[in-house]
Amino acid sequence: MTDETRAVTDGVSGPEATEDLAAWVPTGDETREDLLAMVRSLQGELLRRRDDAVGARAELATLQSRWDEIAEGDFAQALTRIDELEDQKEAMRHEILSAAAMHERIVGAYREGSEQQLAHVRASATWRVGSLVLTPMRIVRRGAGR
């Protein structure tokens, strides 16, 4: 009895028994019982492989179904949410631009009002008198600082 036949008759089959299916080929040294054991073992292995294939197909169908659910449900919801957020972003962008334009108008009006007030103060009699009084003092201060 060969090592491969012994492995089959000991109840070990598949990859654990041999590394290669070619090792399951009879060599001519086996007895009838050994050959029958090999055939039964190979039939059992064939049934296990068919069960594995059926299980793999069922798992594939389950995964495909789940993928379809995700694609239809979660993915579609995510795309909808992305669209909503993009709309919100665009609305906020318009608000910011509007607020910036309003700020520019307010600052411009404030600056214009300040310039008018300053021109009004400088045109007043008090400012002109004060300038005439302080001019000699400025001249003296400049001369003293040298």
JOLINLIN-V411692 format. One record per backbone hydrogen bond with DSSP energy under -0.5 kcal/mol. NH is the residue of the N-H (numbers start at 0). CO is the residue of the C=O. Records with the same first field share a line. If there is no record, write none. Layout:
BEGIN
NH: CO, CO
END
This chain:
BEGIN
5: 1
6: 2
7: 3
8: 4
9: 5
10: 7
11: 6
12: 10
15: 12
16: 13
17: 13
22: 19
23: 20
24: 21
34: 30
35: 31
36: 32
37: 33
38: 34
39: 35
40: 36
41: 37
42: 38
43: 39
44: 40
45: 41
46: 42
47: 43
48: 44
49: 45
50: 46
51: 47
52: 48
53: 49
54: 50
55: 51
56: 52
57: 53
58: 54
59: 55
60: 56
61: 57
62: 58
63: 59
64: 60
65: 61
66: 62
67: 63
68: 64
69: 65
70: 66
71: 67
72: 68
74: 69
76: 72
77: 73
78: 74
79: 75
80: 76
81: 77
82: 78
83: 79
84: 80
85: 81
86: 82
87: 83
88: 84
89: 85
90: 86
91: 87
92: 88
93: 89
94: 90
95: 91
96: 92
97: 93
98: 94
99: 95
100: 96
101: 97
102: 98
103: 99
104: 100
105: 101
106: 102
107: 103
108: 104
109: 105
110: 106
111: 107
112: 108
113: 109
114: 110
115: 111
116: 112
117: 113
118: 114
119: 115
120: 116
121: 117
122: 118
123: 119, 120
127: 123
128: 124
129: 125
130: 126
131: 127
132: 128
133: 129
134: 130
135: 131
136: 132
137: 133
138: 134
139: 135
140: 136
141: 137
142: 138
143: 139
144: 140
145: 142
END
